[in-house]
Amino acid sequence: MKIHEVVITGYGMINGVGNNANDAFNALLAGNSGVDIISHFDASNEKVRIACEVKNFNPDDVMDKKEQKKADRFIHLGLQAVAEAMQRATIKIEDIDRDRFGVCGATGIGGLPTIEMSLAVFKKGLKVFHPFLFPLPSPIC
């Protein structure tokens, strides 16, 4: 078995306490919480109306508008973290050897808006099923 060395040259982060790694780490060290009233959808009829949502994020910073429609929000957020990791590592996309470069991202769960929408229209039959049901919630790795 051939062993390959892996070098981690950068990292990125976006979450409910910060839109980049420095802000998130500083908020956590200061004991700040990102918990707030849910604003991304109407939660007034839900038992739980608080969450740790990412705020002040603009997906235009990482994706074209046309591509944004093909990807769920967690992909937009993941790409923001990748952009930060590449910036921290001083890596330029044009300098990448695509045979030797990789990105791995993680999410607790993703694609729920697409899954919810698809299940709602599923009752109408497969002809109206969202064609991106499976590509949209795919992981970043």
Biotite code that builds the C-alpha atoms (Angstrom):
import biotite.structure as struc

atoms = struc.array([
    struc.Atom([0.000, 0.000, 0.000], chain_id="A", res_id=1, res_name="MET", atom_name="CA", element="C"),
    struc.Atom([1.366, 3.390, -1.017], chain_id="A", res_id=2, res_name="LYS", atom_name="CA", element="C"),
    struc.Atom([1.139, 6.104, 1.639], chain_id="A", res_id=3, res_name="ILE", atom_name="CA", element="C"),
    struc.Atom([0.444, 9.647, 0.497], chain_id="A", res_id=4, res_name="HIS", atom_name="CA", element="C"),
    struc.Atom([1.321, 12.694, 2.520], chain_id="A", res_id=5, res_name="GLU", atom_name="CA", element="C"),
    struc.Atom([-1.349, 15.312, 3.046], chain_id="A", res_id=6, res_name="VAL", atom_name="CA", element="C"),
    struc.Atom([-0.645, 18.911, 3.931], chain_id="A", res_id=7, res_name="VAL", atom_name="CA", element="C"),
    struc.Atom([-3.328, 21.182, 5.334], chain_id="A", res_id=8, res_name="ILE", atom_name="CA", element="C"),
    struc.Atom([-2.423, 24.670, 4.200], chain_id="A", res_id=9, res_name="THR", atom_name="CA", element="C"),
    struc.Atom([-5.539, 26.642, 5.070], chain_id="A", res_id=10, res_name="GLY", atom_name="CA", element="C"),
    struc.Atom([-8.876, 26.501, 6.799], chain_id="A", res_id=11, res_name="TYR", atom_name="CA", element="C"),
    struc.Atom([-12.114, 28.402, 6.635], chain_id="A", res_id=12, res_name="GLY", atom_name="CA", element="C"),
    struc.Atom([-15.212, 28.623, 8.754], chain_id="A", res_id=13, res_name="MET", atom_name="CA", element="C"),
    struc.Atom([-18.664, 30.174, 8.647], chain_id="A", res_id=14, res_name="ILE", atom_name="CA", element="C"),
    struc.Atom([-21.272, 29.626, 11.330], chain_id="A", res_id=15, res_name="ASN", atom_name="CA", element="C"),
    struc.Atom([-23.708, 31.371, 13.629], chain_id="A", res_id=16, res_name="GLY", atom_name="CA", element="C"),
    struc.Atom([-21.013, 33.184, 15.618], chain_id="A", res_id=17, res_name="VAL", atom_name="CA", element="C"),
    struc.Atom([-18.821, 34.352, 12.765], chain_id="A", res_id=18, res_name="GLY", atom_name="CA", element="C"),
    struc.Atom([-18.586, 34.534, 8.991], chain_id="A", res_id=19, res_name="ASN", atom_name="CA", element="C"),
    struc.Atom([-14.885, 33.688, 9.047], chain_id="A", res_id=20, res_name="ASN", atom_name="CA", element="C"),
    struc.Atom([-12.572, 31.675, 11.265], chain_id="A", res_id=21, res_name="ALA", atom_name="CA", element="C"),
    struc.Atom([-11.118, 34.624, 13.179], chain_id="A", res_id=22, res_name="ASN", atom_name="CA", element="C"),
    struc.Atom([-14.521, 36.091, 14.041], chain_id="A", res_id=23, res_name="ASP", atom_name="CA", element="C"),
    struc.Atom([-15.893, 32.676, 15.023], chain_id="A", res_id=24, res_name="ALA", atom_name="CA", element="C"),
    struc.Atom([-12.909, 31.797, 17.246], chain_id="A", res_id=25, res_name="PHE", atom_name="CA", element="C"),
    struc.Atom([-12.950, 35.232, 18.911], chain_id="A", res_id=26, res_name="ASN", atom_name="CA", element="C"),
    struc.Atom([-16.697, 35.013, 19.557], chain_id="A", res_id=27, res_name="ALA", atom_name="CA", element="C"),
    struc.Atom([-16.333, 31.570, 21.095], chain_id="A", res_id=28, res_name="LEU", atom_name="CA", element="C"),
    struc.Atom([-13.407, 32.650, 23.278], chain_id="A", res_id=29, res_name="LEU", atom_name="CA", element="C"),
    struc.Atom([-15.450, 35.652, 24.438], chain_id="A", res_id=30, res_name="ALA", atom_name="CA", element="C"),
    struc.Atom([-18.350, 33.341, 25.310], chain_id="A", res_id=31, res_name="GLY", atom_name="CA", element="C"),
    struc.Atom([-20.652, 34.888, 22.711], chain_id="A", res_id=32, res_name="ASN", atom_name="CA", element="C"),
    struc.Atom([-23.643, 32.928, 21.513], chain_id="A", res_id=33, res_name="SER", atom_name="CA", element="C"),
    struc.Atom([-25.056, 33.020, 18.003], chain_id="A", res_id=34, res_name="GLY", atom_name="CA", element="C"),
    struc.Atom([-28.496, 31.932, 19.192], chain_id="A", res_id=35, res_name="VAL", atom_name="CA", element="C"),
    struc.Atom([-31.222, 34.334, 18.109], chain_id="A", res_id=36, res_name="ASP", atom_name="CA", element="C"),
    struc.Atom([-34.804, 34.391, 16.821], chain_id="A", res_id=37, res_name="ILE", atom_name="CA", element="C"),
    struc.Atom([-35.103, 32.446, 13.542], chain_id="A", res_id=38, res_name="ILE", atom_name="CA", element="C"),
    struc.Atom([-35.162, 34.827, 10.598], chain_id="A", res_id=39, res_name="SER", atom_name="CA", element="C"),
    struc.Atom([-34.687, 32.597, 7.534], chain_id="A", res_id=40, res_name="HIS", atom_name="CA", element="C"),
    struc.Atom([-38.281, 31.362, 7.603], chain_id="A", res_id=41, res_name="PHE", atom_name="CA", element="C"),
    struc.Atom([-41.496, 31.993, 9.520], chain_id="A", res_id=42, res_name="ASP", atom_name="CA", element="C"),
    struc.Atom([-41.122, 29.980, 12.710], chain_id="A", res_id=43, res_name="ALA", atom_name="CA", element="C"),
    struc.Atom([-44.007, 31.642, 14.566], chain_id="A", res_id=44, res_name="SER", atom_name="CA", element="C"),
    struc.Atom([-46.031, 28.402, 14.613], chain_id="A", res_id=45, res_name="ASN", atom_name="CA", element="C"),
    struc.Atom([-43.111, 26.236, 15.714], chain_id="A", res_id=46, res_name="GLU", atom_name="CA", element="C"),
    struc.Atom([-42.368, 25.123, 19.271], chain_id="A", res_id=47, res_name="LYS", atom_name="CA", element="C"),
    struc.Atom([-38.763, 26.241, 18.874], chain_id="A", res_id=48, res_name="VAL", atom_name="CA", element="C"),
    struc.Atom([-38.217, 29.703, 17.407], chain_id="A", res_id=49, res_name="ARG", atom_name="CA", element="C"),
    struc.Atom([-34.504, 30.128, 18.047], chain_id="A", res_id=50, res_name="ILE", atom_name="CA", element="C"),
    struc.Atom([-31.455, 28.919, 16.134], chain_id="A", res_id=51, res_name="ALA", atom_name="CA", element="C"),
    struc.Atom([-27.830, 29.729, 15.487], chain_id="A", res_id=52, res_name="CYS", atom_name="CA", element="C"),
    struc.Atom([-28.217, 31.033, 11.927], chain_id="A", res_id=53, res_name="GLU", atom_name="CA", element="C"),
    struc.Atom([-25.466, 32.436, 9.730], chain_id="A", res_id=54, res_name="VAL", atom_name="CA", element="C"),
    struc.Atom([-26.130, 36.158, 9.323], chain_id="A", res_id=55, res_name="LYS", atom_name="CA", element="C"),
    struc.Atom([-24.967, 38.811, 6.873], chain_id="A", res_id=56, res_name="ASN", atom_name="CA", element="C"),
    struc.Atom([-23.841, 36.293, 4.266], chain_id="A", res_id=57, res_name="PHE", atom_name="CA", element="C"),
    struc.Atom([-24.122, 37.108, 0.567], chain_id="A", res_id=58, res_name="ASN", atom_name="CA", element="C"),
    struc.Atom([-23.818, 34.082, -1.748], chain_id="A", res_id=59, res_name="PRO", atom_name="CA", element="C"),
    struc.Atom([-22.960, 36.494, -4.599], chain_id="A", res_id=60, res_name="ASP", atom_name="CA", element="C"),
    struc.Atom([-19.474, 36.570, -3.066], chain_id="A", res_id=61, res_name="ASP", atom_name="CA", element="C"),
    struc.Atom([-18.865, 32.920, -3.985], chain_id="A", res_id=62, res_name="VAL", atom_name="CA", element="C"),
    struc.Atom([-21.274, 31.959, -6.796], chain_id="A", res_id=63, res_name="MET", atom_name="CA", element="C"),
    struc.Atom([-22.969, 33.381, -9.859], chain_id="A", res_id=64, res_name="ASP", atom_name="CA", element="C"),
    struc.Atom([-26.719, 33.958, -9.445], chain_id="A", res_id=65, res_name="LYS", atom_name="CA", element="C"),
    struc.Atom([-27.511, 31.226, -11.974], chain_id="A", res_id=66, res_name="LYS", atom_name="CA", element="C"),
    struc.Atom([-25.397, 28.671, -10.097], chain_id="A", res_id=67, res_name="GLU", atom_name="CA", element="C"),
    struc.Atom([-26.858, 29.718, -6.738], chain_id="A", res_id=68, res_name="GLN", atom_name="CA", element="C"),
    struc.Atom([-30.256, 28.442, -7.841], chain_id="A", res_id=69, res_name="LYS", atom_name="CA", element="C"),
    struc.Atom([-28.788, 24.978, -8.432], chain_id="A", res_id=70, res_name="LYS", atom_name="CA", element="C"),
    struc.Atom([-27.275, 24.676, -4.957], chain_id="A", res_id=71, res_name="ALA", atom_name="CA", element="C"),
    struc.Atom([-28.718, 24.771, -1.467], chain_id="A", res_id=72, res_name="ASP", atom_name="CA", element="C"),
    struc.Atom([-27.536, 27.333, 1.068], chain_id="A", res_id=73, res_name="ARG", atom_name="CA", element="C"),
    struc.Atom([-25.188, 24.924, 2.821], chain_id="A", res_id=74, res_name="PHE", atom_name="CA", element="C"),
    struc.Atom([-23.213, 24.632, -0.431], chain_id="A", res_id=75, res_name="ILE", atom_name="CA", element="C"),
    struc.Atom([-22.961, 28.444, -0.640], chain_id="A", res_id=76, res_name="HIS", atom_name="CA", element="C"),
    struc.Atom([-21.695, 28.502, 2.940], chain_id="A", res_id=77, res_name="LEU", atom_name="CA", element="C"),
    struc.Atom([-19.236, 25.688, 2.227], chain_id="A", res_id=78, res_name="GLY", atom_name="CA", element="C"),
    struc.Atom([-17.825, 27.543, -0.745], chain_id="A", res_id=79, res_name="LEU", atom_name="CA", element="C"),
    struc.Atom([-17.336, 30.613, 1.451], chain_id="A", res_id=80, res_name="GLN", atom_name="CA", element="C"),
    struc.Atom([-15.313, 28.501, 3.885], chain_id="A", res_id=81, res_name="ALA", atom_name="CA", element="C"),
    struc.Atom([-13.288, 27.071, 0.981], chain_id="A", res_id=82, res_name="VAL", atom_name="CA", element="C"),
    struc.Atom([-12.605, 30.593, -0.331], chain_id="A", res_id=83, res_name="ALA", atom_name="CA", element="C"),
    struc.Atom([-11.347, 31.601, 3.118], chain_id="A", res_id=84, res_name="GLU", atom_name="CA", element="C"),
    struc.Atom([-9.174, 28.480, 3.378], chain_id="A", res_id=85, res_name="ALA", atom_name="CA", element="C"),
    struc.Atom([-7.616, 29.168, -0.005], chain_id="A", res_id=86, res_name="MET", atom_name="CA", element="C"),
    struc.Atom([-6.993, 32.803, 0.933], chain_id="A", res_id=87, res_name="GLN", atom_name="CA", element="C"),
    struc.Atom([-5.351, 31.761, 4.225], chain_id="A", res_id=88, res_name="ARG", atom_name="CA", element="C"),
    struc.Atom([-3.168, 29.294, 2.333], chain_id="A", res_id=89, res_name="ALA", atom_name="CA", element="C"),
    struc.Atom([-2.351, 31.947, -0.291], chain_id="A", res_id=90, res_name="THR", atom_name="CA", element="C"),
    struc.Atom([-3.471, 29.545, -3.001], chain_id="A", res_id=91, res_name="ILE", atom_name="CA", element="C"),
    struc.Atom([-4.652, 30.960, -6.307], chain_id="A", res_id=92, res_name="LYS", atom_name="CA", element="C"),
    struc.Atom([-7.092, 28.880, -8.321], chain_id="A", res_id=93, res_name="ILE", atom_name="CA", element="C"),
    struc.Atom([-5.035, 29.309, -11.493], chain_id="A", res_id=94, res_name="GLU", atom_name="CA", element="C"),
    struc.Atom([-1.974, 27.791, -9.758], chain_id="A", res_id=95, res_name="ASP", atom_name="CA", element="C"),
    struc.Atom([-3.698, 24.588, -8.633], chain_id="A", res_id=96, res_name="ILE", atom_name="CA", element="C"),
    struc.Atom([-2.588, 21.196, -9.887], chain_id="A", res_id=97, res_name="ASP", atom_name="CA", element="C"),
    struc.Atom([-6.053, 19.618, -9.942], chain_id="A", res_id=98, res_name="ARG", atom_name="CA", element="C"),
    struc.Atom([-4.544, 16.126, -9.672], chain_id="A", res_id=99, res_name="ASP", atom_name="CA", element="C"),
    struc.Atom([-2.929, 16.995, -6.348], chain_id="A", res_id=100, res_name="ARG", atom_name="CA", element="C"),
    struc.Atom([-5.405, 19.390, -4.756], chain_id="A", res_id=101, res_name="PHE", atom_name="CA", element="C"),
    struc.Atom([-8.494, 18.606, -2.713], chain_id="A", res_id=102, res_name="GLY", atom_name="CA", element="C"),
    struc.Atom([-11.036, 20.201, -0.453], chain_id="A", res_id=103, res_name="VAL", atom_name="CA", element="C"),
    struc.Atom([-13.034, 18.471, 2.233], chain_id="A", res_id=104, res_name="CYS", atom_name="CA", element="C"),
    struc.Atom([-15.986, 20.103, 3.931], chain_id="A", res_id=105, res_name="GLY", atom_name="CA", element="C"),
    struc.Atom([-18.401, 19.008, 6.581], chain_id="A", res_id=106, res_name="ALA", atom_name="CA", element="C"),
    struc.Atom([-21.936, 19.891, 7.527], chain_id="A", res_id=107, res_name="THR", atom_name="CA", element="C"),
    struc.Atom([-24.288, 18.547, 10.160], chain_id="A", res_id=108, res_name="GLY", atom_name="CA", element="C"),
    struc.Atom([-27.004, 18.165, 7.548], chain_id="A", res_id=109, res_name="ILE", atom_name="CA", element="C"),
    struc.Atom([-27.750, 19.954, 4.342], chain_id="A", res_id=110, res_name="GLY", atom_name="CA", element="C"),
    struc.Atom([-30.243, 20.314, 1.566], chain_id="A", res_id=111, res_name="GLY", atom_name="CA", element="C"),
    struc.Atom([-33.335, 20.294, 3.786], chain_id="A", res_id=112, res_name="LEU", atom_name="CA", element="C"),
    struc.Atom([-35.164, 23.041, 1.849], chain_id="A", res_id=113, res_name="PRO", atom_name="CA", element="C"),
    struc.Atom([-34.814, 21.020, -1.348], chain_id="A", res_id=114, res_name="THR", atom_name="CA", element="C"),
    struc.Atom([-35.831, 17.779, 0.338], chain_id="A", res_id=115, res_name="ILE", atom_name="CA", element="C"),
    struc.Atom([-38.869, 19.469, 1.891], chain_id="A", res_id=116, res_name="GLU", atom_name="CA", element="C"),
    struc.Atom([-39.895, 21.052, -1.423], chain_id="A", res_id=117, res_name="MET", atom_name="CA", element="C"),
    struc.Atom([-39.417, 17.805, -3.316], chain_id="A", res_id=118, res_name="SER", atom_name="CA", element="C"),
    struc.Atom([-41.455, 15.782, -0.861], chain_id="A", res_id=119, res_name="LEU", atom_name="CA", element="C"),
    struc.Atom([-44.273, 18.329, -1.041], chain_id="A", res_id=120, res_name="ALA", atom_name="CA", element="C"),
    struc.Atom([-44.499, 18.041, -4.844], chain_id="A", res_id=121, res_name="VAL", atom_name="CA", element="C"),
    struc.Atom([-43.865, 14.283, -4.826], chain_id="A", res_id=122, res_name="PHE", atom_name="CA", element="C"),
    struc.Atom([-47.549, 13.740, -4.141], chain_id="A", res_id=123, res_name="LYS", atom_name="CA", element="C"),
    struc.Atom([-48.271, 15.238, -7.591], chain_id="A", res_id=124, res_name="LYS", atom_name="CA", element="C"),
    struc.Atom([-46.191, 12.563, -9.316], chain_id="A", res_id=125, res_name="GLY", atom_name="CA", element="C"),
    struc.Atom([-42.652, 12.046, -10.559], chain_id="A", res_id=126, res_name="LEU", atom_name="CA", element="C"),
    struc.Atom([-43.104, 14.327, -13.584], chain_id="A", res_id=127, res_name="LYS", atom_name="CA", element="C"),
    struc.Atom([-43.026, 17.381, -11.315], chain_id="A", res_id=128, res_name="VAL", atom_name="CA", element="C"),
    struc.Atom([-40.273, 16.072, -9.041], chain_id="A", res_id=129, res_name="PHE", atom_name="CA", element="C"),
    struc.Atom([-37.394, 18.546, -8.658], chain_id="A", res_id=130, res_name="HIS", atom_name="CA", element="C"),
    struc.Atom([-34.595, 17.340, -10.986], chain_id="A", res_id=131, res_name="PRO", atom_name="CA", element="C"),
    struc.Atom([-31.923, 18.595, -8.599], chain_id="A", res_id=132, res_name="PHE", atom_name="CA", element="C"),
    struc.Atom([-33.196, 16.736, -5.517], chain_id="A", res_id=133, res_name="LEU", atom_name="CA", element="C"),
    struc.Atom([-30.057, 14.615, -5.274], chain_id="A", res_id=134, res_name="PHE", atom_name="CA", element="C"),
    struc.Atom([-27.417, 16.936, -6.764], chain_id="A", res_id=135, res_name="PRO", atom_name="CA", element="C"),
    struc.Atom([-28.429, 19.879, -4.546], chain_id="A", res_id=136, res_name="LEU", atom_name="CA", element="C"),
    struc.Atom([-27.875, 18.262, -1.154], chain_id="A", res_id=137, res_name="PRO", atom_name="CA", element="C"),
    struc.Atom([-24.646, 16.567, -2.175], chain_id="A", res_id=138, res_name="SER", atom_name="CA", element="C"),
    struc.Atom([-21.606, 16.997, 0.092], chain_id="A", res_id=139, res_name="PRO", atom_name="CA", element="C"),
    struc.Atom([-18.713, 19.295, -0.751], chain_id="A", res_id=140, res_name="ILE", atom_name="CA", element="C"),
    struc.Atom([-16.009, 16.588, -0.685], chain_id="A", res_id=141, res_name="CYS", atom_name="CA", element="C"),
])
